[in-house]
């Protein structure tokens, strides 16, 4: 009898121990590796575009192991604004940056007291790292006049000075990367809050046949930056352990200009340099994923791969199309545009612990949504007054429909033109593309002042239905105005935009 009792108690003890162990493991906060490619088109990923001519085996494998979102959008069709929205969970046009992008010497766009997804996770026990392209401004130390523009003749930078209000002052424990794009000086790495070395003013690149002088570190070579981002990311991952979760925001410089595939990738795609660069980008993604798996982090690490906007015309879109490759798949337009090719992007999520392999979500999401999704995943509430335009897509990851207070998504082009998507309807407050694709606004003087498309039945945005459905135009315009001027689209305390006036009708200016 006593033996039986002892055995029974032992079995109960084991059961409780296993339950406790499972519960502890089940409550472990996931690691997050957010890989943001630069100017990668929706149609550049083979898994999303089976007819595409560029091979992307690593992203395809990642998608087959997780979930692909078919209707994911950036908040803007250019880079700085999209990056602001990812990090803050807030639409970019609520700031003083109403059009265009920042440059390499620009002051910070994210204000000092704004909570970011990185500082939110940092405060909740996460190790945080930013690796790659920042492009959100920072306070450099200057000797004299503060430079303006893309490539000032006299940058006056103190290369030994402390950099303030960059990534490590916005929630990241560590940073290794560059201040902006690879076609924007200065050309030098930054580690945490200091430059890695100094720059010399040298001939760097040709623009319209003219040699441009730029500050460049002697050891800095643009062709090496993508591999270096991959190496630094892998190095960071290998330093982590299972004692603390980590959040790595990895911002690639590819396949953005300058389009410079490494020697071993040149000619691989048989489509030219852009195709080669996309293939190399895909390979670096694969290297990072392999490092995650090799460290034993794979099961409970959320890997997200996406892009900051659509493919750039610098890729040679027309020439690629002649070879059978559509960078935006069936969607009209590309980087800088209001049409979907400008802001509908690949969005792949692998999280084996929670996400079914080979799953697909057709839910409409925005890159502003990372912040609220992490709040939902960690069970930690976002402090009042932040992440004003962020909505959790966690239910979609578990195969459930998204139910939220979001009424629609606001799109924004390089020139500051607005569009509004609600369900199958999309309203554009522009006569043309609102960006670089023809017809541009200058080429569309005699076109209707608005465009209305049924995205479900006309994904190529060819048939303007504004005359057939004036009631839909009015309804969407009213909702757009309300959401722009309200200061936020999610529920929460009253918020204000950073500027007193936001001009909706840019085409009239």
Order of alpha helices (4+ residues) and beta strands (2+ residues): alpha-beta-alpha-beta-alpha-alpha-beta-beta-beta-beta-beta-beta-alpha-beta-alpha-beta-alpha-beta-beta-beta-alpha-alpha-beta-beta-beta-beta-alpha
